[in-house]
Amino acid sequence: MSLADNQLQIEVGINRPSKTTRDGPDGTRLPGLDAHYQYVAALFQALSVPARVKLILQLHQGEQRASDLAQAARTSPSNVSQHLALLLSLGFVHRRRCGQQVFYRLSRRYWGELLAELCATAPDVRAVPNEALLSFSREAKPQDQSA
């Protein structure tokens, strides 16, 4: 897992944020919006890794064993396991053990539907010059905000 993934897990924690409340301007009780927005941002940050998008799309087809996901993603089981651990901690997937095998499924069907729709409507990146894709990916990386 990359340093950014470790930072993402630290920021979000193992569980989704609690629904703390505070008083709104009119006296109504509001959810702890800062924690909520941080969590939503962490979801999108997790989806910025293409391997995780592929895993979610693969799970959109139904529950699968971790070993089958690794084979479909053409990567090592340990790599897939790391990605699945992050997706599990953020609530994208559920895990079920059956003997020594581990099965994963989407926690909500709409994760797969959303990504399938986005992939279907995305422009054909084969028509985009590699330089443009590289500059976009460099711009998308978070900047050091310690300044």
Secondary structure, 3 states (H helix, E strand, C coil): CCHHHHHHHHHHCCCCCCCCEEECCCCCEEECHHHHHHHHHHHHHHCCCHHHHHHHHHHCCCCEEHHHHHHHHCCCHHHHHHHHHHHHHCCCEEEEEECCEEEEEECCHHHHHHHHHHHHHCCCHHHCCHHHHHHHHHHHCCCCCCC
